[in-house]
Amino acid sequence: MPLPAPAPFPVPRGVAAALAAAGPLAIGGILAARLGDPGPVLGAPAIVFGVVAATSPALYIASAATGHAPPLPAVVRAFGVALGAFGLALAGLLLPAAFLAMSSQSRAATLASTSAAIAAAGLFGLRRLARELADHAPPAEASGAGGVGVLASRVVFAVWAVATVLIAGRLWLQLAAEVLA
C-alpha cells in the first residue's frame, strides 16, 4: 500500500534537520554563556533527542494497539517533519531568547527566556506531529474499530504528549536550574 503524499513543509528536509540539531545547541549555548560552563551546550540536544528516542516507540506501540496507527514509515517521516518544525520554530525564537537572557541582570530571566523558547518550539513540534500522524492514519472504517479507534488513538497521543513534555521538562529544568545557582 503506497503512502499518501506528505504534507508540504516549507523548508527542505536537510535544512530542517540542521535546524532541529542546531537549535538545542544554541539554546544550550545561551545557558552556557550565563553559566560559564559548556555542559548545557550538549545537554540540551541530549534532552531533546534522547526523550524523543526514548518515548517515540511507546507512541507507535500504543497507537498500533488502538488499531488506528499509520504505517511505520509514515510514523518515522512524521517524527522527522515534527523535529523539523521544532527546529524551525526554535530558530525563530533563538534571538529573542538570547536578547532577553543576555541583556538581563537576572539569571532567572535566562531560565525563563530559554525555557519559554524551547517549550514553545516543542509545542509547535507536537502540533505538527499530531497533524502528520492524523494525515497518515488509516481511515476509521479500515481500522476495524471505527470511530472508537480514532478516539483511542487521539487519547493515546494526548497521554504520550503530556508524558513526553513532563519528562523533557523535568530534565530541562534540572539542567537549567544550574543557571539559578
LINNOR-V258758 format. One record per run of one state. SS is the DSSP state (a for helix, b for strand, c for the rest). FROM is the first residue (numbers start at 1). TO is the last residue. If there is no record, write none. Layout:
SS,FROM,TO ; SS,FROM,TO
//
This chain:
c,1,12 ; a,13,35 ; c,36,38 ; a,39,66 ; c,67,71 ; a,72,103 ; c,104,106 ; a,107,136 ; c,137,146 ; a,147,180 ; c,181,181
//
